[in-house]
């Protein structure tokens, strides 16, 4: 527990300061701005900030090489998708439809990269192929699911932060990575809620991948199967049901979702 505290503090401080520095650096550059759900112009600076802070904080901790691999891959591919991505394909169904038309989207490239890095990390951790494939599915699925929640200010960071806080109880490296991820998310949350920034694919995918790694390495076989099943179920549900509609249709979920927002 003592090792988690300084790592988490470092992640939070780096995320808080890094986001403001990066926002100032890219100010006025159209590629780094988006219109949010209300048409307000926001900066994509929060994504690299939250991802970079979490990764920097855990990089020097022992036994976290797999987390750095999957988190760094998710952040890099997510940032490329944010800045240069194909916005015409939406959701898993949209990307698969594009693939059937022999059109390669940045979303499919990102998913393949996440799965590959997750497999390498899982193979390194477990030394066997089948468990590594399950880890890859869990990590890539968590990264994708975090992005599916990033449709309103602060929502993805709230969901990811809550899961990461729970995973921070894991012993060893999984708990350290989860604690750093939770702290970086918390430090970035106020600017996201204030609709000054958004985390984009870079931040959502990286945070999700880091949490996925913590779950894959910190849970037992039954826990991993349950986590993967939940991720798959939510992902498939998102193809037919709007998360926003469900949240806004439930009093308590709506209060939680809108808490802290402008």
N, C-alpha and C positions, 0 to 999 in steps of 0.2 A: 504493500500500500504506500509505503514511503517513497518509492521510486515513481509512482504514478503522479504524485503531487507536483514535483518540479517539472515533469514532462508536460503535464496539463497546463501549468502556469505558463510555461514557455510557448506552448501552442496557442493559448489564448492571447498572449501579448503579441506574438508574431502576426496572428490573424487580424487583430485590431489595428496594429500599426501598418501592416502590409496593405490592407485594403485601402486605407486613406492615401498612402503613398502612390499606389497603382492607379487609384481613381484620378488623382491629380495628374499623373503622368500621361494617361490616355485621354484626358478631357478634350472634347472637341473632335475626337476621331470617330467617324461614323461607324466604322466596323466594330467598335467597342460599345455601341449603344443599341438599345432595343426599346420598343414600346411595350409596356406591360398591359395587363388586362383592362386597365382604365385609360390606356392611351398615353400614360405618363412616360416620358423618356428616362430611362435608367441606364446605369453603367454595368458592364459585365465584369467589373474589377473584383467583385466578391468571390468569383469562382477560383481564379488562381491564388487569391489570398488565403481562402479557407483550406484549399488543397495543399498549397505550399507550406503553410504553417503546420498543419498536422504531420506532413511528411518530414519536414525539417526537425520537428520535435522528437519523432520516433526513430529517425535515421541512425542515431548513435546509441540507441538502446539495443541490448543483446537480443538475438533471435527474432528480429523484426525485418529481416531481409525480404521475406515473402510479402509482407505488408507494403514495404516501400516499392516493390516491383509492381504489385497490382494497383496500388494507389497512384504511382507515377504514370503507369500506362493509361489508367482511366482519366487522369487529369490531362495528359498530353493529347489523347484522342478526343476527349471532350472539348478541349480548347480549340482544336482544329475544327471540330464540328460547329462550335459556336461562331467562329470567325469565317469559315469557308464552307460550311455544310450545305447540303441539299435540303431545303425546307419543304419540298413538295411531298415527300413521303412521311406519313404520320403513323406512329404506332407500329407494333410488330407486324400486323397484317399489311400495312402500307409498304414496309420495307421488303417483306416477302413477295408481295405483288410486283414490286419493282424488280426483284431478282428474277422472277419468272419472265419478265419482259427483257431480261438480259441487261438491266440497268443497275449498276452498282452504286448504292447510296453510301454516304459517309456514315450513316447510322449502322449499316451492315458491317462496314469495315471496323467501326468502333466495337460492335458486339463480338466480332471475331477476335479482335485484339484483346478484349477483356477476357474472353474464354481461354485464349492461348496463354495469357499471363497467369490466369487463375490455375490452369493446368500445370504450368511450370512450378508455380509456388506450391501447389498441392503435391506434386510429384516429389519435390524437394523435402517437403514436410513428412510425407507418409511413406515414400519409397515404393509405392505400388500404383499401378495405372488406374484401376477402377475407382478406388477412393479419391484419387486425384481428379478424375473426371467429375465426380460428385462435388468436390470442392470447387472446381471450375464453374459448374452450373450455379452453385450457391453464390459465389462471388460475382459472376456476371449478372445473375438475376437480381441480386441486391443493388448493384450499381444501376441497372436499368429501372428498377422499381423506385429508387430514390428520385430519379429524373421524372417519373410519372407523377410524383407528388408536387413537383415544382411548377404549379400552375397559379399559385397565389403567393403574395409576399409572405415569406417566413415559413410557409407550410412544410416544405421539404426539410428545412433545418430543424423545425420542431419535431417532426417525425423521426428523423435521423438522430437528433440529439437525445430523444427519449430512449430509443433502442440502444444507443451508445452508452448512456448512463447505466442501463441495466447490464450491458456487456462489460462495463468497467470492473465489475465484481469478479470477473474471471481471474484466476491466478496467472502470474507470469506475463509474457509478451502480449497475449490477446487482451488482457485487461489494460495494459499500458497503452496499446494502440487505440482501444476504445475510449479511454479517458482523454487522450490527446484529441481524438476526433470530436468528442463531446465538447471539450473546451474551445476548440477552434470554431465549432458551429455556434456556440453560445456567444462568442465574441463578435461574430459576424451578423448575428440575428438582428440587433437593433437597426443597423443600416438597411438590411433587407426588409424589415417591417416598415421602416420609414419610406420605402419606395425610392430610395436613392440609388440602390444597386440591385442586381439579381445574381444568383450564383451560377445560373446557366448549366449547360451540360458538364462543363469542366468541374464545377464545384459539386453538383449533385452526383455525378458518376464517381468522382474520387471519394467523397464521403461514403457513398453506398458501398464502394469496393472495399474500403478500409473496414467498415462494419461487417461486410460479408466475410472478410478474412478473419476477423475476430471471432465470428460465429463458427466458421469452418474449423478453426484451430482450438477454440475454447469449449465447444460443446462435445458431448459424447455422440455415439452413432445415432441414437434415437432422437436426440435434440437436433442434430444436423438434418435428419430426414424430415422432422417436423418443420424446421425453418425453411428448408427447400420447398416442401409441399405448400406452405403458406405463401411463399414468394410466387410460386408458379400459379397458385389459385388467384392471387390478387392481380397478377399480370394478365392472365386470361380474362378475368372479370373486367379489367380496364378496357378491353377491346369492345365490350358491349355496354358497360355501365360507366357513367361519369362519376369519378370520385368527388368532384365538386358538387354535383347534384345530391349525392348521398350525404355529404358533410353539411351542406346548407339545409337539407331536409330534416336534420336531427338537431334538436335544440342544444344539447351539450357539446356535440362536435362543432357546431357553428360558433358557440361561445369560445371554445378553445382555439378554433381556427382564426377567429378575428381578434383574439387577444393581442394587444400591442400594436395592431395595425393602424395606419393613419385614418 
